[in-house]
Amino acid sequence: MTVSGAWRAAARGAGLLGADGAVRPTIFAEMSALAVRTGAINLGQGFPDEDGPREVLDAAVSAIRDGANQYPPGIGIPLLRQAVADHQRRFYGLEVDPDREVLVTAGATEAIAATLLALLEPGDEVVTFEPFYDEYGAVIALAGGVHRTVPLDPPSFRPDLDRLRSTVTDRTRVILVNTPHNPTGAVLDRETLQTVVELAVRHDAIIVTDEVYEHLTFGPRHIPIATLDGASDRTVTISSGGKTFNTTGWKVGWLTAPSELVTAILAVKQFLTYVNGAPFQPAMAAGLALPDTFFTGIAAALAHKRDVLSAGLRAAGFDVFPSDGTYFVVADAAPLGHSDAVEFCRRLPELAGVVAVPLAAFCRDDYAARTASLVRFAFCKRVEVLEEAAARLGALRS
């Protein structure tokens, strides 16, 4: 029996294909399994250990009891599409048509996949920043695209704009931007985003933005690219409720874009999941309607958690880089004598009873070599868990 090479392209794009041709598990799966096996505190995979707001959870329960358990409309229920449009107007001053310019998806992951599969032809180039969320490389490869990257170098994790200008060319079909940025915690500034728009206009590229951490910033404000001059008619904006409402397992996301792009993406999306999460869609609408105090409150709570973990990492001997958003912080294990973060993370449960992931999991070989000692830690855990993790990490100094 033979199988298509599509899986191999996706695995290669995600860095999961070994030299022997075998598919390796992701480092996230490996580290999470290690946490379970050793009883270590899992600060590797980015999922909260607390439920979301009661209003959101109750809305899902009510929807189930009220019979919202069958296929919703392929484009998403009207209530959620209107809530997304209202959210864009409320927070960013963007006017979005809920009937023609909003699409509900199975999380941001499906939104990214459907968008790239809809927009790319074989040989089209996609520019991302590096490190990058592993799905990007996999889907670009699956679509037959060519992945170009621009590095975000520590300590600021800001791109060299001249390097960005030289990387985007007339061959570029999509510029894919993730801000706030996983894994570095960087929030890209206006100058960087404006440069992206200028290059997209010059080279007639489409901008795709992954903004799932849009409400999780600590100081710098998130700037949606679609708000910048010249961007709205060529931008696909992607977000989801999983990070904002601590409901990562519900997998409800959405995108907003000009209607012709939404139509093209929907044509692909309907053959991926078709629809999903019927009772969770009204719950997401309830979440998006929560008062401003909720959104400022979750950011303030996460900033405190970041500070708790960062202080513990510094006390343990790491160099810690600033995190202005998301729920991740990057630290350098080199001061502790560990130059290989992959091996360090595999030993960390034994050394300190904590699990993390190497930054190399988000990089290709050339960039990974330059940041080989860097480690990503997740701080989306209860404060007492982070305090315990900080105490355990102290063992690294002894």
Secondary structure, 3 states (H helix, E strand, C coil): CCCCCHHHHHHHHCCCECCCCCECCCHHHHHHHHHHHHCCEECCCCCCCCCCCHHHHHHHHHHHHCCCCCCCCCCCCHHHHHHHHHHHHHHHCCCCCCCCCEEEECHHHHHHHHHHHHHCCCCCEEEEEECCCHHHHHHHHHCCCEEEEEEEECCCCEECHHHHHHHCCCCEEEEEEECCCCCCCCCCCHHHHHHHHHHHHHHCCEEEEECCCCCCECCCCCCCHHHCCCCHHHEEEEEECCCCCCCHHHCCEEEECCHHHHHHHHHHHCCCCCCCCCCHHHHHHHHHCCCHHHHHHHHHHHHHHHHHHHHHHHHHCCEECCCCECCEEEEECHHHCCCCHHHHHHHHHHHHCEECEEHHHHCCHHHHHHCCCEEEEECCCCHHHHHHHHHHHHHHHC
